[in-house]
Amino acid sequence: MPSASSNNKKSNSRSSSKQDYTMIAFLGLIVVLFIGYYFATKSNYETNTIDAFENVKPNLQVSTGEVIVAFFYADWCPHCVSFKPDYKKTMSELNGKDYKGKTLRFVMVDCDKYKTLAKEHNVSGFPTVKILNDNGSSVEYDGERSYEGLSSYFT
């Protein structure tokens, strides 16, 4: 006949193994929550930093002492898709820099979202880069559609 102490041991071991499984499940849930949080904030961070200029309505109002370099693009255009990284690289390096005594401001205009802006600036093909001056004049950039072409034009 089993003694009372051996029944107690069986009962305690069942109880502790149940607690072990509960603890493992709880820790697993915490790990899953942390992983979900990481990916949720990572994607928001990337969207907010990399594409910040694309998620805001473009401001093409030129202030005194400023020159705007406006990139009019369409995501369905293969030329725009290949030029976009070069434009972004130039933008990250030259935005806010001095150009002929004026401050450069780079703006990206998605012509599918902002058709009226494209129409106002007589954009008829893609990609189009326009240089808007504070005196109201604008010039279409006709240089090489590359990082090297843009950066050498503005330096």
Phi, psi and omega in degrees: 000130181291143180280165180296328181289327179288326175295321178298319180296317179297317181294318179293322181290325176295317181296317182288326178290326175296319179294323178298314180295321178296317180295318180296317179297319179296315178296321177299318178298318179297318179298315179298318178296318178296319179296316178299317179297317180302310182291326178293315180284328179297313182292324177294319180297312181298317180296317184287332182266313185287314186252027182301324181288340182271341185265004182238142178300127184296136177257109181255019175278116184275125176274161177298135179081021185226151173232128179259133173252103186258125179257109178265121186219167172224131184294341179277350182274120181296329178292322178294317181299320181283332181276333186306313179299323178293319178297315180298321179295315178298317180300315183293332181270327188250349180301125180089356180278166180276136175220110181052043178081006180233160182270130177280137172227122181264137182224138176250131182239111175282108186288344173285325179278322187239065182298324182294323177295319179297319180294317179302329183257017175055043178277123182240348179214170183231148347284149176237131175242123179243142177253113184258125183260159182288352176268006178095351179275159175218150180229138176274127177291125181243017179279186181296134180275073180207168176300314182298316181297312180294311185295322179289330179295322185261008178238000000 
